[in-house]
Amino acid sequence: PVIFRGSQSPEERERQFAALENGAKIILANPEVLQSESLIQRLAKANISHLAIDEAHCVSEWGDSFRPSYLTLGSIIKKLNIKTITAFTATASQSVLSRVAEVLFEGKAHIVRSESDRKNILYYVKRCVAKQKAALESAIVEQKPLIIFCSTRNRAEKTAKNLIGFFGPDKVKFYHAGLAKEEKEAVEKWFFPKSDAILCATCAFGMGVDKKDIKTVIHLDPPPTVEAYIQEAGRGGRDGSNAKGILLWSPKDLYEAKKHPEGSRQRALADFAESKTCRRQVLLDALNAEQAACSGCDICEKSHIDFAEDESRVLDFFKKHAKSYDMEEATDTIVKTCNEKAAQKYKMRIWESADIREIIQNLLFEKKISISPNPWKGKISIAKRKKKKIKTR
């Protein structure tokens, strides 16, 4: 095929046009490279008969945020005078489809829809506060190859660093858009043939990347929409075998989600994480898709745990030792206890003071514990619940 991409030299671009003139039938390009008016003028003379747009949900997901060039595709289609346009996506709600139709087809699109359910993806939610430790513990016990999706480049690198301490540098790498092309290619070359590898990545490792045997996809952070979550969880099980999608969900995630109105796209993943009914169906409902018999989720399997186990352990400590420890004393004692158990289970001490402080700070934020005044100044106790007033006539 003929390929047009950014950073091509004039000589490379001319070789592509030469191939086109010699009978090449397929042209590959991205929205950014099509911003070149001179390129569009030359392509308009090529009598292109059919334009196919893959991963069309990006028109809505990315066009309205960090890749505005997607929003120019409608005008580009007109300039190229192409009569047949098709757009493909596996994950789109009605609002996304409407936005795609608006940008590409002036609102006049014929939609053909198949089933949205990936039956071999099994959905789980792990409640936690100390996410880095939850990611490590999940990576230890879950099947590989494994991807951990992170919201930022820094978090991808930090997560990889934490996991390298347990697994070693030959088993864990990170991947994000900030890497040079050669660095990305080196990570891909390392990851693709391995059956025991762990990759900590941002959404840069996603569409267009097709390692078929990924067994587990963990989300350290919730993606902004259900569509993004389904797309990324769908990196698993491309060979048709079962794969797990595990969302790490914290009280902070719920707090942030509640800033958005109920029924909004930004709130839908919280509905998934907080659901008491089939998680698979919650995702399908968010896409306005079909009703499906669940082929695997922790709710339907009755294996879900509806509280953060790490937080519960720390809260139990303060219930037993109310007004006995201040923040520093409690942190040191709990770290020691957790690491004794970790050493037995994993043959390594994995807990750090920062993990326990994070949990204690969350308990304070949630008003489940409090710092006592005199005579127990600085000691931590269980917060008293306010008694509800009973109204009487």
Backbone torsions as a table, in degrees:
resi	resn	phi	psi	omega
1	PRO	NA	160.3	173.2
2	VAL	-85.6	133.8	-177.0
3	ILE	-124.0	125.0	172.5
4	PHE	-113.3	124.4	-179.3
5	ARG	-145.7	166.2	178.5
6	GLY	-67.0	160.9	178.0
7	SER	65.9	14.9	173.5
8	GLN	-74.8	140.4	174.7
9	SER	-74.8	160.3	176.6
10	PRO	-55.5	-35.5	-179.5
11	GLU	-67.7	-42.8	178.4
12	GLU	-62.0	-42.4	-178.4
13	ARG	-65.2	-40.0	179.1
14	GLU	-65.2	-34.3	177.3
15	ARG	-64.5	-34.7	177.6
16	GLN	-66.8	-41.8	178.1
17	PHE	-67.1	-34.0	177.3
18	ALA	-64.3	-41.7	177.5
19	ALA	-63.4	-36.8	178.7
20	LEU	-65.2	-42.4	179.0
21	GLU	-68.5	-23.6	179.9
22	ASN	-91.1	11.3	171.4
23	GLY	109.2	6.5	176.5
24	ALA	-59.3	138.5	-172.6
25	LYS	-104.7	-15.4	-174.5
26	ILE	-124.4	133.8	176.2
27	ILE	-118.2	129.6	175.5
28	LEU	-111.1	132.1	-179.9
29	ALA	-155.5	160.6	173.8
30	ASN	-112.9	165.7	-176.1
31	PRO	-58.8	-35.2	-176.7
32	GLU	-64.7	-43.0	-177.8
33	VAL	-68.9	-25.4	-179.9
34	LEU	-78.9	3.1	174.0
35	GLN	-77.3	-10.8	179.6
36	SER	-76.5	116.1	-178.0
37	GLU	-65.5	-35.9	179.8
38	SER	-66.6	-37.5	177.9
39	LEU	-66.3	-42.7	179.9
40	ILE	-62.2	-41.7	-179.7
41	GLN	-61.5	-40.2	179.3
42	ARG	-72.7	-37.7	179.1
43	LEU	-68.5	-29.9	179.6
44	ALA	-63.3	-23.1	179.4
45	LYS	-87.1	-2.2	-175.4
46	ALA	-88.0	-2.5	179.4
47	ASN	54.4	52.8	178.1
48	ILE	-67.0	127.9	-175.1
49	SER	-95.4	-23.0	-173.7
50	HIS	-149.6	127.1	175.8
51	LEU	-111.9	123.7	177.2
52	ALA	-112.8	128.3	179.7
53	ILE	-111.1	111.9	179.9
54	ASP	-89.4	157.4	-179.0
55	GLU	50.8	50.7	-171.7
56	ALA	-65.8	-18.4	177.9
57	HIS	-61.7	-19.5	178.6
58	CYS	-64.3	-23.7	176.2
59	VAL	-56.2	-42.4	178.7
60	SER	-86.5	-46.9	-174.0
61	GLU	-64.1	-41.0	-174.2
62	TRP	-109.7	-29.8	-176.3
63	GLY	-61.3	-35.0	-178.9
64	ASP	-86.4	5.2	-179.9
65	SER	-131.2	-94.5	-168.1
66	PHE	-101.4	0.6	174.4
67	ARG	-133.0	71.1	-175.0
68	PRO	-63.1	-15.2	178.9
69	SER	-60.8	-24.7	176.5
70	TYR	-59.6	-31.6	-176.3
71	LEU	-74.7	-9.7	178.5
72	THR	-92.5	-2.1	-174.8
73	LEU	-62.3	-33.0	178.8
74	GLY	-61.3	-45.7	179.7
75	SER	-70.4	-32.8	177.4
76	ILE	-64.7	-41.0	177.9
77	ILE	-57.4	-42.0	179.8
78	LYS	-65.4	-42.3	-179.0
79	LYS	-64.7	-35.0	-179.6
80	LEU	-82.3	-11.4	176.8
81	ASN	54.6	49.1	-179.9
82	ILE	-94.0	131.4	-173.3
83	LYS	-86.6	-32.9	-176.8
84	THR	-111.9	119.2	-178.9
85	ILE	-125.5	128.2	172.6
86	THR	-127.1	144.7	179.5
87	ALA	-129.8	136.7	-173.8
88	PHE	-123.9	139.6	171.7
89	THR	-156.9	148.1	177.8
90	ALA	-100.2	-10.9	-174.6
91	THR	-140.3	102.1	178.1
92	ALA	-156.4	129.5	173.2
93	SER	-79.4	175.0	-178.9
94	GLN	-62.2	-38.1	-179.9
95	SER	-65.7	-36.7	177.6
96	VAL	-68.6	-43.7	178.4
97	LEU	-59.7	-39.9	179.7
98	SER	-64.9	-40.5	179.6
99	ARG	-68.1	-40.5	177.4
100	VAL	-61.8	-45.2	179.9
101	ALA	-62.9	-37.5	179.7
102	GLU	-64.2	-45.7	-175.8
103	VAL	-73.4	-43.9	-172.2
104	LEU	-89.8	-34.7	-169.3
105	PHE	-125.1	18.3	-178.4
106	GLU	53.1	34.0	176.9
107	GLY	83.1	-2.2	-176.5
108	LYS	-111.6	86.2	-178.2
109	ALA	-125.8	142.8	172.4
110	HIS	-96.5	117.7	-174.0
111	ILE	-101.0	125.5	173.6
112	VAL	-111.2	124.6	-171.8
113	ARG	-125.5	134.2	174.1
114	SER	-110.9	-175.9	179.8
115	GLU	-64.2	141.5	-178.1
116	SER	-96.4	-17.1	-172.5
117	ASP	-74.6	127.0	169.1
118	ARG	-95.6	97.7	-171.0
119	LYS	-65.1	-22.3	-177.1
120	ASN	-89.7	1.6	173.6
121	ILE	-94.4	122.8	-177.6
122	LEU	-105.7	124.7	-169.3
123	TYR	-101.0	131.9	179.8
124	TYR	-136.7	149.5	174.2
125	VAL	-123.9	127.6	177.7
126	LYS	-112.2	112.8	178.3
127	ARG	-79.3	136.8	-176.9
128	CYS	-164.3	168.2	172.8
129	VAL	-114.8	-50.7	178.8
130	ALA	-82.6	87.4	-170.2
131	LYS	-67.2	-34.6	-179.4
132	GLN	-62.3	-38.8	178.4
133	LYS	-73.6	-35.6	177.0
134	ALA	-63.5	-39.1	177.8
135	ALA	-64.8	-42.9	179.4
136	LEU	-63.3	-47.8	-178.6
137	GLU	-63.7	-37.6	177.2
138	SER	-67.0	-40.9	179.8
139	ALA	-64.7	-31.5	179.8
140	ILE	-66.8	-42.9	-170.2
141	VAL	-96.2	-20.5	-175.2
142	GLU	-86.7	160.2	-176.1
143	GLN	-73.6	144.1	177.1
144	LYS	-106.9	164.3	-0.4
145	PRO	-63.7	153.5	-170.0
146	LEU	-140.2	138.7	174.4
147	ILE	-115.5	137.6	169.9
148	ILE	-114.3	111.8	178.4
149	PHE	-84.8	132.8	-178.9
150	CYS	-124.3	154.5	-173.1
151	SER	-78.3	-23.6	-177.2
152	THR	-136.3	164.5	177.5
153	ARG	-62.6	-43.9	-179.2
154	ASN	-60.8	-40.7	-179.1
155	ARG	-70.1	-33.6	176.3
156	ALA	-64.1	-43.8	-179.6
157	GLU	-68.9	-41.1	179.4
158	LYS	-63.8	-42.8	-179.6
159	THR	-63.8	-43.1	178.2
160	ALA	-61.3	-42.9	179.5
161	LYS	-60.3	-43.1	179.2
162	ASN	-63.7	-41.0	-178.3
163	LEU	-72.7	-32.9	178.3
164	ILE	-60.5	-32.9	177.9
165	GLY	-60.3	-25.9	179.6
166	PHE	-99.8	-46.6	-172.0
167	PHE	-92.8	-23.2	-176.2
168	GLY	95.5	157.4	-173.8
169	PRO	-69.8	-16.2	-180.0
170	ASP	-81.9	-12.7	-176.4
171	LYS	-106.4	-13.9	-173.0
172	VAL	-133.5	133.5	173.8
173	LYS	-138.5	167.4	173.2
174	PHE	-121.3	160.5	-174.6
175	TYR	-149.9	127.3	174.6
176	HIS	-158.4	175.1	-173.9
177	ALA	-69.5	-14.4	179.6
178	GLY	-78.8	-8.3	178.6
179	LEU	-77.5	149.3	174.1
180	ALA	-68.6	158.8	-178.3
181	LYS	-54.5	-42.2	-178.9
182	GLU	-66.0	-36.5	178.6
183	GLU	-66.7	-42.6	177.6
184	LYS	-60.9	-45.5	-179.1
185	GLU	-62.6	-37.0	179.1
186	ALA	-65.8	-40.8	178.9
187	VAL	-67.0	-42.9	178.7
188	GLU	-61.8	-43.1	179.5
189	LYS	-63.1	-36.1	177.1
190	TRP	-69.9	-43.6	-170.3
191	PHE	-75.2	-42.3	-168.3
192	PHE	-60.9	-41.8	-178.5
193	PRO	-83.4	-8.9	-171.3
194	LYS	-85.1	146.6	177.6
195	SER	-107.9	-3.1	-177.2
196	ASP	-128.6	19.6	-173.1
197	ALA	-89.4	154.8	175.2
198	ILE	-125.8	125.3	180.0
199	LEU	-116.6	124.6	175.5
200	CYS	-100.3	117.4	-167.6
201	ALA	-140.8	156.5	166.7
202	THR	-90.0	-175.7	179.6
203	CYS	-65.2	-6.5	176.0
204	ALA	-61.2	-27.8	174.2
205	PHE	-95.8	92.9	-174.5
206	GLY	-158.6	-111.7	-175.2
207	MET	-60.1	137.2	-178.8
208	GLY	88.3	-9.3	177.5
209	VAL	-103.3	124.3	-169.3
210	ASP	-134.2	70.5	169.8
211	LYS	-85.2	115.7	-165.8
212	LYS	-77.1	-22.6	-169.0
213	ASP	-104.4	21.6	178.3
214	ILE	-66.3	127.4	-174.3
215	LYS	-99.6	-25.8	-176.7
216	THR	-141.2	133.6	173.7
217	VAL	-122.7	115.6	179.6
218	ILE	-106.8	135.0	173.7
219	HIS	-104.7	109.8	175.2
220	LEU	-65.6	-37.8	-179.8
221	ASP	-126.0	145.2	178.0
222	PRO	-71.7	131.9	173.8
223	PRO	-64.1	165.9	-175.6
224	PRO	-70.1	-23.4	-177.4
225	THR	-139.9	162.2	174.9
226	VAL	-61.1	-40.3	-179.6
227	GLU	-57.7	-44.4	179.7
228	ALA	-65.1	-38.6	179.6
229	TYR	-65.1	-46.1	179.8
230	ILE	-62.9	-40.4	-180.0
231	GLN	-61.6	-45.5	-176.8
232	GLU	-75.8	-41.0	175.6
233	ALA	-61.2	-29.0	179.4
234	GLY	-72.9	0.1	171.3
235	ARG	-67.0	-21.6	-179.9
236	GLY	-84.4	155.9	171.2
237	GLY	64.3	29.8	-180.0
238	ARG	-68.5	-16.4	177.4
239	ASP	-88.5	3.8	179.0
240	GLY	93.3	-10.7	178.7
241	SER	-79.4	162.5	179.7
242	ASN	-66.7	142.8	176.5
243	ALA	-141.0	148.5	179.6
244	LYS	-96.4	139.2	167.5
245	GLY	-112.7	116.1	-174.6
246	ILE	-118.0	119.0	176.6
247	LEU	-99.7	121.6	173.4
248	LEU	-83.1	122.7	-169.9
249	TRP	-127.8	124.1	-176.4
250	SER	-116.3	163.4	174.1
251	PRO	-56.8	-33.6	178.2
252	LYS	-64.6	-38.2	177.7
253	ASP	-61.1	-43.1	179.6
254	LEU	-65.6	-41.2	178.7
255	TYR	-59.2	-44.5	179.6
256	GLU	-67.3	-39.8	-179.1
257	ALA	-63.4	-34.9	-177.6
258	LYS	-70.5	-8.3	174.3
259	LYS	-72.3	-17.4	179.6
260	HIS	-98.1	149.9	-178.1
261	PRO	-67.1	148.8	175.9
262	GLU	-59.6	140.1	-179.6
263	GLY	86.8	-6.0	179.2
264	SER	-79.7	159.7	177.9
265	ARG	-61.7	-34.9	-178.0
266	GLN	-71.6	-17.9	-178.6
267	ARG	-95.5	-13.1	-170.5
268	ALA	-63.6	-35.5	-178.4
269	LEU	-71.7	-28.7	173.5
270	ALA	-66.4	-38.4	175.7
271	ASP	-59.4	-39.3	177.3
272	PHE	-63.7	-48.4	-175.6
273	ALA	-70.2	-33.4	-176.4
274	GLU	-93.4	0.0	-173.3
275	SER	-64.0	144.3	172.6
276	LYS	-102.1	-2.5	178.0
277	THR	-119.4	177.3	-172.1
278	CYS	-45.0	121.0	-179.6
279	ARG	-67.2	-37.0	179.8
280	ARG	-58.3	-44.2	-177.1
281	GLN	-69.8	-31.6	176.1
282	VAL	-60.6	-43.7	178.4
283	LEU	-64.0	-45.4	-179.0
284	LEU	-64.8	-38.4	178.1
285	ASP	-64.3	-35.9	178.4
286	ALA	-65.0	-25.2	177.4
287	LEU	-93.1	3.0	-173.4
288	ASN	56.0	38.6	-175.2
289	ALA	-99.5	-164.5	-171.3
290	GLU	-75.7	164.1	167.9
291	GLN	-81.2	137.8	-175.4
292	ALA	-137.4	144.0	170.4
293	ALA	-74.7	129.7	-174.0
294	CYS	-69.4	129.7	176.1
295	SER	-102.6	8.3	175.8
296	GLY	153.0	109.4	167.2
297	CYS	-155.4	159.1	-174.3
298	ASP	-67.1	-24.5	177.4
299	ILE	-70.0	-50.7	-178.0
300	CYS	-68.6	-30.0	176.5
301	GLU	-79.3	-8.6	-177.0
302	LYS	59.0	36.4	179.0
303	SER	-111.1	1.3	-176.3
304	HIS	-72.8	149.0	174.9
305	ILE	-117.2	116.8	-169.9
306	ASP	-92.5	30.4	172.8
307	PHE	-148.2	160.6	179.1
308	ALA	-80.8	113.2	-175.7
309	GLU	-64.7	-36.2	-179.9
310	ASP	-66.2	-40.6	178.1
311	GLU	-66.8	-39.8	-179.0
312	SER	-62.1	-38.9	179.7
313	ARG	-63.4	-42.5	-179.2
314	VAL	-70.1	-39.9	179.0
315	LEU	-63.5	-40.1	177.5
316	ASP	-61.1	-36.6	178.1
317	PHE	-60.0	-45.1	-178.4
318	PHE	-72.6	-27.4	174.7
319	LYS	-65.7	-36.8	-179.6
320	LYS	-80.0	-27.0	-173.6
321	HIS	-127.4	46.3	-179.1
322	ALA	-60.4	134.3	175.9
323	LYS	62.6	24.5	-178.7
324	SER	-109.8	-23.4	-174.6
325	TYR	-131.3	140.9	168.6
326	ASP	-88.5	-177.3	-174.3
327	MET	-57.1	-50.1	-176.5
328	GLU	-66.5	-44.3	-179.5
329	GLU	-63.4	-43.6	-179.7
330	ALA	-64.9	-42.1	179.9
331	THR	-59.7	-49.1	-179.1
332	ASP	-61.0	-42.2	-177.7
333	THR	-68.7	-43.7	-177.8
334	ILE	-69.2	-40.0	176.9
335	VAL	-58.0	-45.2	-179.5
336	LYS	-60.9	-45.1	-179.6
337	THR	-64.4	-46.1	-179.4
338	CYS	-62.3	-39.6	-178.3
339	ASN	-73.0	-28.6	174.2
340	GLU	-63.5	-42.1	178.2
341	LYS	-69.8	-39.9	179.3
342	ALA	-64.0	-38.3	179.7
343	ALA	-63.1	-36.8	177.6
344	GLN	-70.7	-39.1	-173.6
345	LYS	-83.6	-42.5	-172.9
346	TYR	-114.7	-2.2	-177.4
347	LYS	65.5	23.2	-179.1
348	MET	-158.0	145.1	174.7
349	ARG	-84.7	118.8	-172.3
350	ILE	-114.0	-14.5	-175.2
351	TRP	-87.9	141.9	178.4
352	GLU	-122.5	161.5	-179.4
353	SER	-58.4	-36.5	-179.1
354	ALA	-61.3	-34.2	179.0
355	ASP	-64.0	-46.3	-177.6
356	ILE	-69.6	-39.7	177.2
357	ARG	-60.9	-38.2	178.2
358	GLU	-60.9	-41.8	179.9
359	ILE	-68.8	-43.0	179.9
360	ILE	-62.7	-43.1	179.5
361	GLN	-62.0	-36.9	178.4
362	ASN	-68.0	-39.0	177.1
363	LEU	-63.5	-37.6	175.3
364	LEU	-65.6	-43.1	179.4
365	PHE	-61.7	-39.8	-179.6
366	GLU	-80.8	-0.5	179.1
367	LYS	60.6	33.7	174.3
368	LYS	-89.6	-22.6	173.5
369	ILE	-132.5	167.4	178.9
370	SER	-148.5	160.0	175.8
371	ILE	-89.8	124.3	-173.6
372	SER	-76.8	146.1	172.8
373	PRO	-82.0	-173.4	175.6
374	ASN	-58.6	146.4	6.5
375	PRO	-87.1	5.6	-179.8
376	TRP	-106.9	38.4	-171.5
377	LYS	-51.8	125.1	177.8
378	GLY	88.7	-15.1	179.6
379	LYS	-78.1	149.5	-175.9
380	ILE	-98.5	134.9	178.8
381	SER	-133.6	167.7	176.1
382	ILE	-72.9	130.8	-178.3
383	ALA	-68.6	141.2	178.2
384	LYS	-80.0	132.3	176.6
385	ARG	-78.2	137.5	177.4
386	LYS	-71.4	130.5	178.9
387	LYS	-73.3	134.4	177.6
388	LYS	-74.7	133.4	177.8
389	LYS	-77.8	131.7	177.6
390	ILE	-93.7	118.3	-179.5
391	LYS	-75.2	134.5	175.9
392	THR	-121.9	152.9	179.9
393	ARG	-77.3	NA	NA
